[in-house]
Amino acid sequence: MNNLQIFFAEIIGTFGLVLAATGSIVYDAKLENMLGSIFVAVIHFVGLAIVVYLFRKYSMAHFNPAVTIGYFLAGYIKKAIMQI
């Protein structure tokens, strides 16, 4: 895999996870907390499971920018010079 594929997989996966997380909180708040924190936790899990399933072969499937930066600093992801 090249770094550009890893980068876009991480960006799209992180977006999907944040969308599921905030969407579940907003949806529960719109229903006046009728579904509760269990619903929010389950939707977080489902959102993470979906993005891991979709992007597991393109990235390291952690979907946390801080971990990606840590992997870069540790040398697991190499810096690529992109020519346009």
Secondary structure, 3 states (H helix, E strand, C coil): CCHHHHHHHHHHHHHHHHHHHHHHHHHHHHCCCCCHHHHHHHHHHHHHHHHHHHHCCCCCCCCCHHHHHHHHHHCCCCCCCCCC
